[in-house]
Amino acid sequence: MNDNKIDFVMIWVDGNDPAWQQEKHQYDTSDDKGDKSVVRYRSWDNLQYWFRGIEQFAPWVNRIHFVTWGHLPPWLNRDHPKLHIVNHKDYIPPEYLPTFNANTIELNLHRIEGLAEQFVYFNDDMFITDAVRPEDFFREGRPLDTYSLDCIYFAKKSAGFFNGNDIELINSHFDKKECMKRDFKKWYSPKNGLKRVIKTHVLNMWPWFPGMYYNHLPGNYLKETFRKIWSLEGEVLDATCRDKFRTKSNCNQWLMKFWQLAEGTPIPRGVSIGRCFHIRDNIWDEALDAIARGRYKLICVNDTINTQDFERQKQQVIDSFEKLLPQKSSFEI
């Protein structure tokens, strides 16, 4: 087995699929304990640019695991040698299905048949827009990540609740003082960026982890991290996976990210490799320009409940990607 192989994993849902909508409707309830908002499922019709970005800027990838409920875009070349189409039922335990909870889909990724020990996980709003190397994600069998303490942001429909649950588990398994002492050079590495180092220093006075930085960019994971946490906290993860929709009591895949950082597994990497643009931001023109010019290696265009004009902004994103990646990839018919 070649331990240097790096796979990409991406989960996707076609929110316009009538069959999917019908099944989702069967499990919808009138309460507001979960997150069933339309921004979790609506399509930006830009998936082909994800594949084009990989072919153009990351041709070295070993395999692509494309995870779906069952629907597929009509233009997809299903016979591409690097493409592994994965249905939820192919890897998620049957007691959790059907699911409309991204946390369930993510927490079980390590069960995908044939998945490499090293993999990069993408949401469908995360793209490669400039040349990347394997060393941007993994070196010497270890993931790259940014070490930084942070505060958890709590807001309605935000991921703050998940992060809080994740950090609760981290604090129950790790002694922060010991972690910081052991990996002092990593937490204070200049590669993390001055802003991150300062924030870490300020928050280091607390004896527990108050939170860790997360950047809405692709995550670099080791399968063994998933296996380890399932063996130690299987009851907690099981409770998350039994929720059909995202729920405030859930954990999410950032638990694996935070766990790797607490263990000191990753090699420090700066945040300049990519950027996340939230649709609510007042820098929309900058986001469109960043896509069109390929200003970052990695970019996220994050839909929010504050998106003002979805159809117009969707077309603007498509137009910007078309400037950067106008040619069809071999993943398209």
VOPAGU-2260 file (C-alpha; in pm, 1 decimal, decimal comma):
REM VOPAGU-2260
SITE   aa  ch    i         X         Y         Z
SITE  MET   A    0       0,0       0,0       0,0
SITE  ASN   A    1     125,6     346,9     -91,3
SITE  ASP   A    2      80,8     558,6     221,3
SITE  ASN   A    3     149,3     875,6      24,1
SITE  LYS   A    4    -176,0     855,3    -170,0
SITE  ILE   A    5    -410,4    1149,5    -117,2
SITE  ASP   A    6    -780,0    1124,3    -202,8
SITE  PHE   A    7   -1037,7    1400,8    -230,1
SITE  VAL   A    8   -1387,4    1360,0     -87,8
SITE  MET   A    9   -1680,0    1586,2    -170,6
SITE  ILE   A   10   -2041,0    1562,8     -57,5
SITE  TRP   A   11   -2312,8    1703,3    -282,8
SITE  VAL   A   12   -2688,8    1725,9    -285,2
SITE  ASP   A   13   -2919,3    1829,2    -566,3
SITE  GLY   A   14   -3177,0    2028,6    -375,5
SITE  ASN   A   15   -3390,5    2052,0    -689,3
SITE  ASP   A   16   -3442,4    1674,6    -718,1
SITE  PRO   A   17   -3818,0    1604,9    -669,8
SITE  ALA   A   18   -3753,4    1254,0    -535,3
SITE  TRP   A   19   -3507,6    1387,7    -278,9
SITE  GLN   A   20   -3748,8    1667,2    -185,1
SITE  GLN   A   21   -4028,3    1415,8    -133,8
SITE  GLU   A   22   -3816,3    1197,9      93,4
SITE  LYS   A   23   -3694,3    1499,8     288,0
SITE  HIS   A   24   -4053,3    1618,3     331,1
SITE  GLN   A   25   -4146,1    1286,5     493,0
SITE  TYR   A   26   -3901,4    1356,3     775,1
SITE  ASP   A   27   -3960,7    1730,0     812,9
SITE  THR   A   28   -4126,8    1830,4    1138,1
SITE  SER   A   29   -4283,5    2154,0    1253,5
SITE  ASP   A   30   -4042,2    2207,1    1544,4
SITE  ASP   A   31   -3731,9    2426,2    1512,8
SITE  LYS   A   32   -3481,3    2209,1    1694,5
SITE  GLY   A   33   -3299,6    2132,8    1370,3
SITE  ASP   A   34   -3157,2    2325,0    1078,1
SITE  LYS   A   35   -3360,1    2254,0     765,9
SITE  SER   A   36   -3309,9    2595,5     602,0
SITE  VAL   A   37   -3298,7    2614,1     223,4
SITE  VAL   A   38   -2936,9    2740,1     221,3
SITE  ARG   A   39   -2827,0    2392,5     333,0
SITE  TYR   A   40   -2953,6    2234,0      12,6
SITE  ARG   A   41   -3007,4    2480,4    -272,9
SITE  SER   A   42   -2785,9    2441,5    -575,3
SITE  TRP   A   43   -2549,2    2704,4    -710,6
SITE  ASP   A   44   -2511,5    2511,4   -1036,8
SITE  ASN   A   45   -2133,8    2540,9   -1031,6
SITE  LEU   A   46   -2026,0    2183,0    -955,6
SITE  GLN   A   47   -1852,4    2140,0   -1291,4
SITE  TYR   A   48   -1600,0    2406,9   -1188,2
SITE  TRP   A   49   -1503,9    2198,1    -887,3
SITE  PHE   A   50   -1402,3    1917,1   -1120,2
SITE  ARG   A   51   -1236,2    2155,3   -1364,3
SITE  GLY   A   52   -1032,4    2305,8   -1081,3
SITE  ILE   A   53    -908,3    1964,5    -974,5
SITE  GLU   A   54    -807,7    1862,7   -1326,1
SITE  GLN   A   55    -637,6    2195,1   -1391,3
SITE  PHE   A   56    -472,7    2257,8   -1055,9
SITE  ALA   A   57    -447,9    1918,3    -876,9
SITE  PRO   A   58    -399,0    1650,4   -1143,9
SITE  TRP   A   59    -192,1    1446,9    -896,2
SITE  VAL   A   60    -493,7    1348,1    -682,8
SITE  ASN   A   61    -520,5     972,0    -639,4
SITE  ARG   A   62    -898,7     933,0    -638,2
SITE  ILE   A   63   -1212,8    1143,2    -603,2
SITE  HIS   A   64   -1495,9    1011,1    -388,0
SITE  PHE   A   65   -1813,8    1191,8    -492,3
SITE  VAL   A   66   -2077,5    1139,8    -222,7
SITE  THR   A   67   -2446,2    1188,5    -305,6
SITE  TRP   A   68   -2795,3    1088,2    -196,0
SITE  GLY   A   69   -2824,0     908,1    -527,9
SITE  HIS   A   70   -2875,8    1181,7    -782,2
SITE  LEU   A   71   -2598,2    1275,1   -1024,8
SITE  PRO   A   72   -2550,3    1574,5   -1254,6
SITE  PRO   A   73   -2642,6    1479,8   -1614,2
SITE  TRP   A   74   -2310,0    1607,1   -1747,9
SITE  LEU   A   75   -2092,3    1390,4   -1519,7
SITE  ASN   A   76   -1861,7    1135,2   -1684,5
SITE  ARG   A   77   -1938,5     843,3   -1456,3
SITE  ASP   A   78   -1669,0     628,1   -1616,0
SITE  HIS   A   79   -1377,3     854,5   -1530,8
SITE  PRO   A   80   -1099,1     631,1   -1391,0
SITE  LYS   A   81   -1037,6     855,8   -1090,3
SITE  LEU   A   82   -1404,0     896,8    -998,6
SITE  HIS   A   83   -1569,8     686,8    -728,0
SITE  ILE   A   84   -1942,1     761,7    -700,2
SITE  VAL   A   85   -2057,9     694,8    -344,5
SITE  ASN   A   86   -2421,4     668,0    -237,6
SITE  HIS   A   87   -2507,7     737,7     125,7
SITE  LYS   A   88   -2620,2     377,6     164,9
SITE  ASP   A   89   -2277,7     257,0      44,1
SITE  TYR   A   90   -2102,0     367,7     362,0
SITE  ILE   A   91   -2338,0     518,0     621,0
SITE  PRO   A   92   -2473,7     254,9     863,8
SITE  PRO   A   93   -2838,2     174,0     776,1
SITE  GLU   A   94   -2970,8     280,4    1116,9
SITE  TYR   A   95   -2884,2     641,9    1027,0
SITE  LEU   A   96   -3057,1     644,0     686,9
SITE  PRO   A   97   -3207,1     830,5     523,8
SITE  THR   A   98   -3027,0    1137,7     650,6
SITE  PHE   A   99   -3042,6    1505,5     564,2
SITE  ASN   A  100   -2784,0    1589,6     827,5
SITE  ALA   A  101   -2445,9    1689,6     684,9
SITE  ASN   A  102   -2288,5    1602,8    1019,6
SITE  THR   A  103   -2393,3    1239,1     978,2
SITE  ILE   A  104   -2260,2    1229,0     623,4
SITE  GLU   A  105   -1926,2    1375,2     736,3
SITE  LEU   A  106   -1871,6    1179,3    1056,9
SITE  ASN   A  107   -1882,9     849,2     866,4
SITE  LEU   A  108   -1652,0     937,3     578,1
SITE  HIS   A  109   -1382,5     698,6     699,1
SITE  ARG   A  110   -1616,7     409,9     613,3
SITE  ILE   A  111   -1601,6     481,8     238,0
SITE  GLU   A  112   -1466,1     174,0      63,9
SITE  GLY   A  113   -1120,6     228,0     -83,0
SITE  LEU   A  114   -1067,3     569,1      78,7
SITE  ALA   A  115    -697,4     649,4     120,9
SITE  GLU   A  116    -559,2     693,9     472,5
SITE  GLN   A  117    -490,6    1058,0     382,0
SITE  PHE   A  118    -780,3    1253,0     238,6
SITE  VAL   A  119    -894,3    1608,7     183,2
SITE  TYR   A  120   -1259,3    1679,4     254,0
SITE  PHE   A  121   -1449,5    1941,0      51,8
SITE  ASN   A  122   -1795,0    2085,0      92,8
SITE  ASP   A  123   -1956,4    2159,7    -242,2
SITE  ASP   A  124   -1888,8    2532,4    -197,7
SITE  MET   A  125   -1509,8    2485,2    -172,4
SITE  PHE   A  126   -1298,2    2505,5    -486,5
SITE  ILE   A  127    -938,1    2483,1    -603,8
SITE  THR   A  128    -862,4    2798,2    -802,0
SITE  ASP   A  129    -484,0    2786,6    -839,2
SITE  ALA   A  130    -213,4    2522,9    -858,2
SITE  VAL   A  131    -170,0    2310,5    -544,7
SITE  ARG   A  132      79,1    2039,6    -456,5
SITE  PRO   A  133      33,7    1734,9    -236,0
SITE  GLU   A  134     262,7    1910,1      13,0
SITE  ASP   A  135      -0,2    2182,1      56,7
SITE  PHE   A  136    -217,1    1922,3     232,1
SITE  PHE   A  137       7,7    1647,4     370,6
SITE  ARG   A  138     378,5    1603,7     441,8
SITE  GLU   A  139     548,5    1293,1     573,8
SITE  GLY   A  140     207,9    1132,9     629,0
SITE  ARG   A  141      84,6    1420,9     844,0
SITE  PRO   A  142    -184,0    1677,4     762,0
SITE  LEU   A  143    -115,0    2049,0     743,6
SITE  ASP   A  144    -329,3    2287,0     947,1
SITE  THR   A  145    -328,8    2621,8    1126,6
SITE  TYR   A  146    -269,8    2608,4    1500,8
SITE  SER   A  147    -467,9    2880,6    1673,6
SITE  LEU   A  148    -685,8    2914,0    1978,6
SITE  ASP   A  149   -1006,8    3102,0    1918,3
SITE  CYS   A  150   -1342,5    3189,4    2067,7
SITE  ILE   A  151   -1655,9    3011,7    1954,6
SITE  TYR   A  152   -1912,7    3226,2    1775,1
SITE  PHE   A  153   -2269,9    3142,6    1870,2
SITE  ALA   A  154   -2557,3    3268,6    1657,2
SITE  LYS   A  155   -2885,2    3136,6    1524,2
SITE  LYS   A  156   -2828,1    2870,6    1255,8
SITE  SER   A  157   -2450,5    2903,4    1300,1
SITE  ALA   A  158   -2203,3    2621,1    1355,8
SITE  GLY   A  159   -2118,6    2756,3    1700,7
SITE  PHE   A  160   -2324,1    2494,0    1880,2
SITE  PHE   A  161   -2144,4    2212,4    1697,2
SITE  ASN   A  162   -1806,2    2366,8    1772,5
SITE  GLY   A  163   -1899,0    2400,3    2137,0
SITE  ASN   A  164   -1992,5    2033,7    2152,0
SITE  ASP   A  165   -1668,8    1943,3    1973,8
SITE  ILE   A  166   -1457,1    2145,2    2216,1
SITE  GLU   A  167   -1637,4    1990,9    2512,6
SITE  LEU   A  168   -1511,7    1651,1    2398,7
SITE  ILE   A  169   -1163,5    1786,2    2331,8
SITE  ASN   A  170   -1142,4    1921,4    2687,0
SITE  SER   A  171   -1260,3    1590,0    2828,0
SITE  HIS   A  172    -976,0    1402,9    2655,3
SITE  PHE   A  173    -688,7    1652,3    2651,4
SITE  ASP   A  174    -514,0    1870,4    2909,1
SITE  LYS   A  175    -464,8    2203,5    2738,5
SITE  LYS   A  176    -159,3    2304,1    2941,4
SITE  GLU   A  177      15,0    1980,3    2853,9
SITE  CYS   A  178     -77,6    2015,4    2485,3
SITE  MET   A  179      47,8    2372,3    2465,8
SITE  LYS   A  180     370,8    2287,2    2645,9
SITE  ARG   A  181     438,0    1982,5    2429,9
SITE  ASP   A  182     364,6    2160,5    2100,0
SITE  PHE   A  183     463,5    2516,1    2194,2
SITE  LYS   A  184     656,9    2567,2    1870,2
SITE  LYS   A  185     357,7    2460,4    1663,6
SITE  TRP   A  186     102,4    2683,1    1838,8
SITE  TYR   A  187     343,8    2979,1    1822,3
SITE  SER   A  188     481,5    2907,1    1476,6
SITE  PRO   A  189     510,9    3217,8    1253,0
SITE  LYS   A  190     346,7    3008,7     980,7
SITE  ASN   A  191      15,8    3043,4    1163,8
SITE  GLY   A  192      24,6    3418,9    1102,7
SITE  LEU   A  193      77,1    3705,8    1346,2
SITE  LYS   A  194    -294,0    3755,2    1411,3
SITE  ARG   A  195    -339,1    3389,2    1499,6
SITE  VAL   A  196     -31,1    3381,0    1723,3
SITE  ILE   A  197    -151,0    3687,4    1915,1
SITE  LYS   A  198    -497,9    3541,4    1962,6
SITE  THR   A  199    -345,8    3214,2    2082,5
SITE  HIS   A  200    -128,9    3402,9    2332,0
SITE  VAL   A  201    -423,1    3599,6    2471,7
SITE  LEU   A  202    -643,0    3290,6    2508,0
SITE  ASN   A  203    -364,6    3075,8    2646,4
SITE  MET   A  204    -431,7    3207,8    2999,0
SITE  TRP   A  205    -738,7    2981,8    3022,7
SITE  PRO   A  206    -662,7    2633,5    3156,1
SITE  TRP   A  207    -895,2    2470,9    2900,2
SITE  PHE   A  208    -944,0    2501,0    2525,4
SITE  PRO   A  209   -1186,9    2793,2    2466,4
SITE  GLY   A  210   -1212,6    2702,2    2099,0
SITE  MET   A  211    -992,1    2653,3    1795,3
SITE  TYR   A  212    -967,4    2835,0    1466,3
SITE  TYR   A  213   -1161,1    2696,7    1171,2
SITE  ASN   A  214   -1154,8    2854,9     829,8
SITE  HIS   A  215   -1430,8    2708,8     607,9
SITE  LEU   A  216   -1175,2    2557,8     372,6
SITE  PRO   A  217   -1108,6    2194,0     277,7
SITE  GLY   A  218   -1004,2    1980,0     573,5
SITE  ASN   A  219    -700,1    1750,2     574,1
SITE  TYR   A  220    -776,3    1429,2     761,3
SITE  LEU   A  221    -633,0    1094,8     857,7
SITE  LYS   A  222    -878,0     804,3     861,0
SITE  GLU   A  223    -723,5     683,4    1184,7
SITE  THR   A  224    -850,1     998,9    1358,3
SITE  PHE   A  225   -1208,7     908,9    1269,0
SITE  ARG   A  226   -1161,7     550,5    1381,9
SITE  LYS   A  227   -1006,4     656,7    1710,5
SITE  ILE   A  228   -1282,6     903,3    1801,6
SITE  TRP   A  229   -1555,8     655,1    1708,4
SITE  SER   A  230   -1392,2     400,5    1938,8
SITE  LEU   A  231   -1370,2     650,2    2226,1
SITE  GLU   A  232   -1689,9     852,2    2179,2
SITE  GLY   A  233   -1911,0     622,6    1975,6
SITE  GLU   A  234   -2217,0     694,0    2188,3
SITE  VAL   A  235   -2188,5    1069,3    2130,5
SITE  LEU   A  236   -2134,0    1033,8    1756,8
SITE  ASP   A  237   -2417,5     783,1    1734,5
SITE  ALA   A  238   -2653,1    1037,8    1891,8
SITE  THR   A  239   -2556,7    1294,2    1627,5
SITE  CYS   A  240   -2601,8    1048,1    1343,7
SITE  ARG   A  241   -2952,9     955,3    1456,3
SITE  ASP   A  242   -3072,3    1313,4    1400,3
SITE  LYS   A  243   -3219,5    1344,0    1051,2
SITE  PHE   A  244   -3130,9    1714,0    1036,2
SITE  ARG   A  245   -2854,8    1925,6    1187,1
SITE  THR   A  246   -2940,3    1979,3    1552,9
SITE  LYS   A  247   -2780,3    2198,2    1820,0
SITE  SER   A  248   -2672,5    1893,5    2021,8
SITE  ASN   A  249   -2468,1    1756,3    1729,1
SITE  CYS   A  250   -2094,4    1728,6    1685,1
SITE  ASN   A  251   -1947,3    1780,7    1340,4
SITE  GLN   A  252   -1636,7    1694,2    1140,5
SITE  TRP   A  253   -1439,2    1976,3    1300,2
SITE  LEU   A  254   -1415,3    1747,3    1602,7
SITE  MET   A  255   -1163,9    1549,0    1395,4
SITE  LYS   A  256    -978,0    1866,2    1301,8
SITE  PHE   A  257    -961,6    1985,9    1661,9
SITE  TRP   A  258    -857,4    1639,9    1780,5
SITE  GLN   A  259    -565,9    1628,0    1537,5
SITE  LEU   A  260    -454,2    1972,1    1658,3
SITE  ALA   A  261    -483,3    1874,9    2026,2
SITE  GLU   A  262    -273,0    1565,4    1953,6
SITE  GLY   A  263     -16,7    1781,0    1774,9
SITE  THR   A  264     -42,9    1573,2    1459,4
SITE  PRO   A  265     -54,0    1847,2    1188,9
SITE  ILE   A  266     236,6    2044,2    1050,7
SITE  PRO   A  267     169,4    2421,8    1082,1
SITE  ARG   A  268      32,2    2592,7     772,2
SITE  GLY   A  269     -66,7    2954,2     720,7
SITE  VAL   A  270    -414,5    3078,1     637,1
SITE  SER   A  271    -300,0    3250,3     317,7
SITE  ILE   A  272    -354,0    2932,0     116,2
SITE  GLY   A  273    -721,5    3018,2      83,4
SITE  ARG   A  274   -1011,0    3236,7     180,1
SITE  CYS   A  275   -1377,9    3197,1     258,7
SITE  PHE   A  276   -1622,3    3457,0     130,2
SITE  HIS   A  277   -1960,7    3461,3     301,9
SITE  ILE   A  278   -2242,9    3576,9      76,4
SITE  ARG   A  279   -2354,3    3819,8     345,5
SITE  ASP   A  280   -2019,8    4002,4     328,3
SITE  ASN   A  281   -1998,5    4350,0     177,6
SITE  ILE   A  282   -1695,2    4246,6     -28,6
SITE  TRP   A  283   -1886,6    4059,9    -296,2
SITE  ASP   A  284   -1700,2    4224,0    -583,2
SITE  GLU   A  285   -1372,5    4115,5    -424,1
SITE  ALA   A  286   -1500,2    3759,0    -401,4
SITE  LEU   A  287   -1595,6    3752,3    -768,2
SITE  ASP   A  288   -1258,0    3896,3    -866,1
SITE  ALA   A  289   -1076,5    3640,7    -648,7
SITE  ILE   A  290   -1253,7    3359,0    -833,3
SITE  ALA   A  291   -1198,7    3499,7   -1181,5
SITE  ARG   A  292    -828,9    3569,6   -1124,2
SITE  GLY   A  293    -749,3    3262,4    -916,3
SITE  ARG   A  294    -607,0    3477,3    -638,2
SITE  TYR   A  295    -612,1    3193,5    -384,5
SITE  LYS   A  296    -526,9    2825,7    -407,3
SITE  LEU   A  297    -846,3    2740,1    -220,5
SITE  ILE   A  298   -1168,5    2936,0    -199,4
SITE  CYS   A  299   -1506,2    2892,6     -35,1
SITE  VAL   A  300   -1821,1    3072,1    -148,4
SITE  ASN   A  301   -2041,6    3019,2     154,1
SITE  ASP   A  302   -2417,6    3056,4     119,2
SITE  THR   A  303   -2593,2    3217,2     416,7
SITE  ILE   A  304   -2942,3    3303,4     534,4
SITE  ASN   A  305   -2854,2    3665,3     454,8
SITE  THR   A  306   -2804,4    3614,3      81,3
SITE  GLN   A  307   -3006,4    3894,2     -75,8
SITE  ASP   A  308   -3052,0    3799,7    -440,9
SITE  PHE   A  309   -2974,1    3431,5    -487,9
SITE  GLU   A  310   -3036,8    3399,9    -863,1
SITE  ARG   A  311   -2835,0    3709,1    -952,0
SITE  GLN   A  312   -2545,3    3618,2    -725,5
SITE  LYS   A  313   -2547,7    3259,7    -848,1
SITE  GLN   A  314   -2504,4    3378,4   -1206,0
SITE  GLN   A  315   -2225,9    3615,0   -1102,8
SITE  VAL   A  316   -2036,6    3324,8    -944,1
SITE  ILE   A  317   -2083,7    3111,7   -1255,8
SITE  ASP   A  318   -1959,7    3395,5   -1477,1
SITE  SER   A  319   -1649,2    3438,0   -1260,6
SITE  PHE   A  320   -1568,4    3066,9   -1268,3
SITE  GLU   A  321   -1618,2    3066,0   -1643,7
SITE  LYS   A  322   -1343,1    3327,3   -1674,7
SITE  LEU   A  323   -1102,4    3111,7   -1476,6
SITE  LEU   A  324   -1200,9    2764,8   -1599,0
SITE  PRO   A  325   -1378,1    2792,7   -1936,9
SITE  GLN   A  326   -1271,8    2453,3   -2074,1
SITE  LYS   A  327   -1460,0    2132,5   -1998,6
SITE  SER   A  328   -1274,8    1874,8   -1792,9
SITE  SER   A  329   -1255,1    1502,4   -1861,9
SITE  PHE   A  330   -1506,8    1459,8   -1577,5
SITE  GLU   A  331   -1769,7    1612,9   -1809,0
SITE  ILE   A  332   -1941,0    1437,6   -2096,7
